[in-house]
Amino acid sequence: MPFVIVDKSSIAGVRQNLKELKLLRETDKIRKLANGTFAIPILSLPEQTGNSNSSLSLTGITYDVVKNIEILPSQSKKPYDVMVKSVEVYLKERNMWREELVKEIPLSWVKYGDLILFGRSAFADPIWKVIGDSLWQKVCKALKVKRLGRMSGIKPDGFRSPIVEIIYGNGSWVDVVDGHVRKNLSNNGVSSRCSIHFGDNRMVCPQNVADRVYLGLIPTCQPGVVTACKALKSIRGGVLHLHENVTSGRKVLKNSPLKVSQEDTSELPSNVAATPSGIDFEIDLKSELYNEPQCQVCENIEKKFFISLDENSKCKFDCSDRSEKFDYNCSFIMKGNEENIFACPSFEVMWKKKEWFCHAIHMSHVVCSTLSCLHSNPWMVSVVNLHHVKSYAPHIDHLVYDIKCSPMM
């Protein structure tokens, strides 16, 4: 099985030339070698005898030709292959190996420092528990770590903390340096301009200090909205960057009440349930339906806005048909009275889906109501940007809403 040895930049040209000369062995694939070069399979060796290598001139350039790439330095083995081989040899020596066990050896894992976490289905057969630590030592050596664990679920604690079962080693705590943080502050000479507040931000976040607040919590950032609104400067406001997972193309549950949990309203005025317009404002921070409009106010605003679009012939669609394509350029402003909402096309926000737009109304209602309750004067909020980060599934989109918040003097 002869091969022409080339560098990466030459692959396309050499392969085409070999195809024209009818020397390319198209039934075999190009191999990447350990030294970074590539081996292109050909049908025959030019003027070669015995096991010696030869050369081939293509378009004025001479390339090495080898009879078998096995005589070249082998590629470095993947950690998975090393682990499988170690486990198989170890069990065969003890007459405990079964071919079906290879399906329980995980193809992927997550590494934190010297700890590796496998998925919940990894090493599930009872035989793995019988063997004991001697086997796990082999796995650790193959993967170059000191501890092994298995993730068996996610805690409902607001932080999506993994439930970890330690298979081998002591403890699950790890020290991780991510992007050289807290060091990067000193490298950029801004250590004096940054304060780190350890703990739950709802408890330790400073108030009346921020021009921008990033709420990167998903699937919803709504449990942190009250904290973020308190952090904005009360005199001139600022911008909230709200991360949300928004569901589209599915049935929407409407008319369910919104409630504010007691722990998030302890510092709010006693009339927290009333906005300047007299509309009840409640947010259920325990609900799993964050990503849909959930109150009658939002629903009424949506209908009024959509009807106005239809009357102006800017966008024709049936509000009840959520499957119809919705592609509309606009932003909107919501004032202290949540019913007072109007389009602001100058911002040119592109709404690809109606659900994205409807959820923006819901988030604006939440923010506007929160700010108006926290302060003695009404506020104005406007969606100035929308960022589609990625899709987690065909119906679930990770979005970031940039909402500008300003007090109405």
C-alpha positions as CSV (number, residue, x, y, z in Angstrom):
1,M,0.0,0.0,0.0
2,P,2.2,2.9,-1.2
3,F,1.7,6.5,-0.2
4,V,2.9,9.9,-1.4
5,I,4.0,12.1,1.6
6,V,3.0,15.8,1.4
7,D,2.4,18.8,3.6
8,K,-1.1,20.1,4.3
9,S,-0.9,22.9,1.8
10,S,-0.1,20.5,-1.0
11,I,-2.8,18.0,-0.5
12,A,-5.4,19.4,-2.9
13,G,-3.0,20.0,-5.8
14,V,-1.1,16.6,-5.5
15,R,-4.4,14.7,-5.1
16,Q,-5.8,16.3,-8.3
17,N,-2.6,15.6,-10.2
18,L,-2.5,11.9,-9.1
19,K,-6.2,11.6,-10.1
20,E,-5.4,12.9,-13.6
21,L,-2.5,10.5,-13.9
22,K,-4.8,7.6,-12.7
23,L,-2.4,6.9,-9.8
24,L,-4.8,7.9,-7.0
25,R,-6.2,5.0,-4.9
26,E,-9.6,6.6,-4.3
27,T,-10.9,3.7,-2.2
28,D,-8.5,4.5,0.6
29,K,-8.3,7.7,2.7
30,I,-5.6,10.3,3.3
31,R,-3.7,9.6,6.6
32,K,-2.3,12.2,8.9
33,L,1.1,11.2,10.3
34,A,2.6,12.0,13.7
35,N,5.1,14.5,12.3
36,G,2.3,16.6,10.8
37,T,2.6,15.5,7.2
38,F,0.0,13.6,5.2
39,A,0.1,10.3,3.3
40,I,-2.0,10.2,0.1
41,P,-2.7,6.6,-1.1
42,I,-1.6,5.7,-4.6
43,L,-2.0,2.5,-6.8
44,S,1.7,1.7,-7.5
45,L,5.2,2.6,-6.6
46,P,7.4,4.2,-9.3
47,E,10.6,2.2,-10.1
48,Q,10.8,0.7,-6.5
49,T,12.5,-2.5,-5.5
50,G,12.3,-4.3,-2.2
51,N,11.4,-2.3,0.9
52,S,13.2,0.9,-0.1
53,N,11.4,4.1,-0.5
54,S,11.2,6.1,-3.7
55,S,10.1,9.5,-5.0
56,L,7.6,10.9,-7.4
57,S,7.8,14.2,-9.4
58,L,4.6,16.1,-9.8
59,T,4.4,19.5,-11.5
60,G,8.1,19.9,-11.0
61,I,8.1,19.1,-7.3
62,T,9.6,15.8,-6.0
63,Y,7.6,14.0,-3.2
64,D,8.7,11.1,-1.1
65,V,6.9,7.8,-1.7
66,V,6.8,5.1,0.9
67,K,5.7,1.5,0.5
68,N,3.9,1.3,3.9
69,I,3.2,4.1,6.3
70,E,3.7,1.6,9.2
71,I,7.4,2.1,8.8
72,L,7.0,5.8,9.7
73,P,6.6,7.2,13.2
74,S,3.2,6.1,14.4
75,Q,0.6,8.7,15.4
76,S,0.2,9.4,19.1
77,K,-2.5,7.3,20.6
78,K,-5.7,9.0,21.7
79,P,-6.4,8.9,25.5
80,Y,-9.6,6.9,24.8
81,D,-7.6,4.2,23.0
82,V,-5.0,4.0,25.7
83,M,-7.8,3.7,28.4
84,V,-9.7,1.0,26.5
85,K,-6.4,-1.0,25.9
86,S,-5.4,-0.7,29.5
87,V,-8.8,-1.8,30.8
88,E,-9.1,-4.7,28.3
89,V,-5.6,-6.1,29.1
90,Y,-6.2,-5.8,32.8
91,L,-9.5,-7.7,32.7
92,K,-8.3,-10.3,30.3
93,E,-5.4,-11.1,32.7
94,R,-8.1,-11.9,35.3
95,N,-10.5,-13.7,33.0
96,M,-13.1,-11.0,33.5
97,W,-13.3,-9.4,30.1
98,R,-16.5,-9.4,28.1
99,E,-16.7,-7.7,24.7
100,E,-19.9,-5.8,25.6
101,L,-18.0,-4.0,28.4
102,V,-16.3,-1.8,25.8
103,K,-19.7,0.0,25.3
104,E,-19.5,1.2,28.9
105,I,-16.1,2.8,28.5
106,P,-17.0,6.5,27.8
107,L,-15.9,8.2,24.5
108,S,-15.9,11.6,26.1
109,W,-15.6,13.3,29.5
110,V,-15.1,16.6,31.3
111,K,-11.7,17.4,32.9
112,Y,-11.3,19.8,35.8
113,G,-7.6,20.0,36.8
114,D,-6.7,16.5,38.0
115,L,-10.3,15.3,38.1
116,I,-12.2,13.7,35.2
117,L,-16.0,13.5,35.3
118,F,-17.7,10.8,33.2
119,G,-21.4,10.7,32.2
120,R,-23.9,8.8,34.3
121,S,-24.0,5.7,32.0
122,A,-20.2,5.2,32.2
123,F,-18.9,2.1,34.0
124,A,-22.4,1.1,35.1
125,D,-22.0,-2.7,35.1
126,P,-21.6,-4.2,38.6
127,I,-18.3,-5.8,37.5
128,W,-16.6,-2.4,37.7
129,K,-17.4,-2.1,41.5
130,V,-16.0,-5.6,42.1
131,I,-12.6,-4.9,40.6
132,G,-11.8,-2.0,42.9
133,D,-9.2,0.7,42.9
134,S,-6.5,-1.2,41.0
135,L,-8.5,-0.8,37.8
136,W,-9.2,2.9,38.4
137,Q,-5.5,3.4,38.9
138,K,-5.0,2.1,35.4
139,V,-7.7,4.5,34.0
140,C,-6.1,7.4,35.8
141,K,-2.7,6.6,34.4
142,A,-4.2,6.4,30.9
143,L,-5.9,9.7,31.2
144,K,-3.1,11.4,33.2
145,V,-5.3,12.4,36.2
146,K,-5.5,11.5,39.9
147,R,-9.3,11.4,40.5
148,L,-12.3,10.0,38.7
149,G,-16.0,10.8,39.1
150,R,-19.3,10.3,37.5
151,M,-22.1,12.9,37.1
152,S,-25.4,11.5,38.1
153,G,-27.6,14.6,37.7
154,I,-28.1,18.3,38.2
155,K,-29.0,19.9,41.5
156,P,-32.1,22.2,41.5
157,D,-30.1,25.0,43.3
158,G,-30.2,27.8,40.8
159,F,-26.6,27.2,39.8
160,R,-27.1,23.9,38.0
161,S,-24.5,22.3,40.2
162,P,-23.6,18.7,39.1
163,I,-24.3,15.8,41.5
164,V,-21.0,14.0,41.5
165,E,-20.2,10.5,42.6
166,I,-16.4,10.0,43.2
167,I,-15.2,6.8,41.7
168,Y,-11.6,7.1,42.7
169,G,-9.6,9.6,44.6
170,N,-10.3,12.0,47.5
171,G,-12.9,14.8,47.3
172,S,-14.5,16.6,44.4
173,W,-13.1,20.1,44.9
174,V,-10.7,21.4,42.2
175,D,-8.7,24.6,41.7
176,V,-9.3,26.0,38.2
177,V,-7.6,29.1,36.6
178,D,-9.9,30.2,33.9
179,G,-8.4,32.7,31.4
180,H,-5.8,33.7,34.0
181,V,-8.6,35.7,36.0
182,R,-8.0,38.0,38.8
183,K,-4.1,37.9,37.2
184,N,-5.5,39.6,34.0
185,L,-6.7,42.5,36.2
186,S,-3.1,43.3,37.3
187,N,-1.7,42.7,33.8
188,N,-4.1,45.3,32.4
189,G,-3.5,47.7,35.2
190,V,-7.2,47.8,36.3
191,S,-7.0,46.0,39.7
192,S,-8.0,49.1,41.5
193,R,-11.1,49.5,39.3
194,C,-12.5,46.1,40.0
195,S,-14.1,44.7,43.2
196,I,-15.1,41.1,43.5
197,H,-18.1,40.3,45.7
198,F,-18.1,36.6,46.7
199,G,-21.4,34.9,47.3
200,D,-25.0,35.0,46.0
201,N,-25.3,38.3,44.0
202,R,-28.8,38.7,45.3
203,M,-27.3,39.2,48.7
204,V,-23.9,40.9,48.1
205,C,-24.4,43.0,45.0
206,P,-23.9,46.7,45.6
207,Q,-26.7,49.2,44.8
208,N,-26.8,52.4,42.7
209,V,-23.3,51.9,41.2
210,A,-23.7,50.4,37.7
211,D,-23.9,51.7,34.1
212,R,-24.2,48.2,32.8
213,V,-25.3,44.9,34.4
214,Y,-24.7,41.5,32.8
215,L,-27.1,38.8,33.8
216,G,-25.6,35.7,32.3
217,L,-27.8,33.2,34.1
218,I,-29.7,30.6,31.9
219,P,-32.2,29.2,31.3
220,T,-33.4,32.5,32.7
221,C,-31.9,35.6,34.4
222,Q,-35.2,36.7,35.9
223,P,-34.3,35.7,39.5
224,G,-31.6,38.4,39.3
225,V,-33.7,41.2,37.7
226,V,-34.5,42.9,41.0
227,T,-30.8,42.8,42.1
228,A,-29.8,44.2,38.7
229,C,-32.3,47.0,38.8
230,K,-31.1,48.0,42.3
231,A,-27.5,48.0,41.0
232,L,-28.3,50.5,38.2
233,K,-27.5,54.2,38.9
234,S,-30.7,55.7,40.1
235,I,-30.0,59.2,38.6
236,R,-29.3,58.2,35.0
237,G,-30.0,54.5,34.7
238,G,-28.0,52.2,32.4
239,V,-28.2,49.1,30.3
240,L,-29.2,45.6,31.3
241,H,-27.9,42.6,29.3
242,L,-30.4,39.9,29.9
243,H,-29.6,36.2,29.0
244,E,-32.7,34.1,28.3
245,N,-33.5,30.7,26.8
246,V,-36.6,31.4,24.6
247,T,-38.8,28.6,23.4
248,S,-40.5,28.9,20.0
249,G,-42.9,26.9,17.9
250,R,-44.6,25.3,20.9
251,K,-47.9,25.8,22.7
252,V,-47.8,28.8,25.0
253,L,-49.4,28.7,28.5
254,K,-51.0,32.1,29.1
255,N,-52.9,33.9,31.8
256,S,-50.9,32.3,34.6
257,P,-50.3,34.8,37.5
258,L,-46.9,36.3,38.1
259,K,-45.6,36.4,41.6
260,V,-42.5,37.9,43.4
261,S,-40.9,35.6,45.9
262,Q,-40.6,37.1,49.4
263,E,-36.8,37.0,49.6
264,D,-36.5,39.2,46.5
265,T,-38.9,41.8,47.7
266,S,-37.8,42.3,51.3
267,E,-36.4,45.7,50.4
268,L,-39.1,46.8,48.0
269,P,-41.8,49.3,49.0
270,S,-44.9,47.9,50.6
271,N,-46.9,48.6,47.4
272,V,-44.8,46.2,45.3
273,A,-47.8,44.6,43.8
274,A,-49.0,47.9,42.2
275,T,-47.4,49.8,39.4
276,P,-48.0,53.5,38.6
277,S,-50.9,52.3,36.3
278,G,-52.4,50.2,39.1
279,I,-51.7,46.9,37.2
280,D,-50.7,44.0,39.4
281,F,-47.0,43.1,39.0
282,E,-45.9,39.7,40.2
283,I,-43.2,37.4,39.0
284,D,-43.0,33.7,39.9
285,L,-39.3,33.1,40.3
286,K,-39.9,29.4,40.9
287,S,-41.8,28.9,37.7
288,E,-40.4,26.9,34.8
289,L,-42.3,29.0,32.3
290,Y,-39.9,31.9,32.3
291,N,-39.5,32.0,28.6
292,E,-43.1,32.8,27.7
293,P,-45.3,35.9,28.2
294,Q,-47.1,35.0,31.4
295,C,-49.4,37.8,32.4
296,Q,-52.5,39.6,30.9
297,V,-50.6,42.9,30.6
298,C,-48.0,41.4,28.3
299,E,-50.7,39.6,26.3
300,N,-52.7,42.9,25.8
301,I,-49.6,44.8,24.8
302,E,-48.7,42.1,22.2
303,K,-52.2,42.2,20.7
304,K,-52.3,46.0,20.5
305,F,-48.8,46.1,19.0
306,F,-49.6,43.5,16.4
307,I,-52.9,45.1,15.5
308,S,-51.1,48.4,14.9
309,L,-48.6,46.7,12.6
310,D,-51.4,45.2,10.7
311,E,-53.3,48.4,10.4
312,N,-50.2,50.2,9.1
313,S,-49.5,47.3,6.6
314,K,-46.0,47.0,8.0
315,C,-46.4,43.4,8.8
316,K,-49.3,41.1,8.0
317,F,-49.9,38.0,10.1
318,D,-52.4,36.3,12.3
319,C,-51.5,36.8,16.0
320,S,-52.9,33.3,16.8
321,D,-50.7,31.6,14.2
322,R,-47.3,31.3,15.9
323,S,-45.8,29.1,13.1
324,E,-45.9,31.9,10.5
325,K,-42.6,33.5,9.7
326,F,-42.0,36.7,11.5
327,D,-39.2,38.9,10.2
328,Y,-39.6,42.5,11.4
329,N,-37.2,45.4,12.0
330,C,-38.1,47.5,15.0
331,S,-37.5,48.1,18.7
332,F,-40.0,49.6,21.1
333,I,-40.1,51.8,24.2
334,M,-42.2,51.0,27.3
335,K,-42.8,53.8,29.8
336,G,-43.8,53.7,33.4
337,N,-47.3,52.9,32.5
338,E,-46.8,49.4,30.9
339,E,-49.8,50.1,28.5
340,N,-47.8,53.0,27.0
341,I,-45.7,51.2,24.3
342,F,-44.7,52.3,20.8
343,A,-42.4,51.3,18.0
344,C,-39.0,52.9,17.5
345,P,-37.8,51.8,14.1
346,S,-34.6,53.8,14.3
347,F,-33.0,51.1,16.4
348,E,-33.5,48.5,13.7
349,V,-33.6,45.4,15.9
350,M,-34.3,42.3,13.7
351,W,-36.9,40.0,15.2
352,K,-36.6,36.7,13.5
353,K,-39.3,35.0,15.5
354,K,-42.5,36.3,17.1
355,E,-41.6,34.5,20.3
356,W,-38.4,36.5,20.6
357,F,-40.4,39.7,20.2
358,C,-43.1,38.6,22.6
359,H,-40.5,37.6,25.2
360,A,-38.9,41.0,24.8
361,I,-42.2,42.6,25.8
362,H,-42.4,40.4,28.8
363,M,-38.9,41.2,29.9
364,S,-39.5,44.9,29.4
365,H,-42.6,44.7,31.5
366,V,-40.7,43.0,34.3
367,V,-37.9,45.5,34.2
368,C,-40.1,48.6,33.8
369,S,-42.4,47.5,36.7
370,T,-39.4,46.6,38.9
371,L,-37.7,50.0,38.4
372,S,-41.0,51.9,38.9
373,C,-41.6,50.1,42.1
374,L,-38.0,50.5,43.4
375,H,-38.0,54.3,42.8
376,S,-40.5,57.0,43.4
377,N,-40.6,58.1,39.8
378,P,-41.6,56.1,36.7
379,W,-38.9,54.7,34.3
380,M,-38.6,54.1,30.6
381,V,-37.1,51.0,29.1
382,S,-36.3,50.2,25.5
383,V,-34.9,47.1,23.8
384,V,-31.9,48.4,21.8
385,N,-30.3,45.2,20.7
386,L,-30.9,41.5,20.4
387,H,-28.1,38.9,20.2
388,H,-28.8,35.3,19.2
389,V,-26.0,33.4,20.9
390,K,-26.9,29.8,19.9
391,S,-29.6,27.2,19.7
392,Y,-29.7,24.4,22.3
393,A,-32.4,22.6,20.3
394,P,-34.7,23.2,17.3
395,H,-37.2,25.1,19.6
396,I,-34.8,26.6,22.2
397,D,-32.7,29.7,21.5
398,H,-30.2,31.4,23.8
399,L,-30.8,35.1,23.4
400,V,-29.3,38.3,25.0
401,Y,-31.6,41.3,25.2
402,D,-29.9,44.7,25.7
403,I,-32.4,46.8,27.5
404,K,-31.7,50.5,28.1
405,C,-33.3,51.9,31.3
406,S,-33.8,55.6,32.0
407,P,-35.6,57.4,34.8
408,M,-38.4,59.7,33.7
409,M,-37.9,63.0,35.5
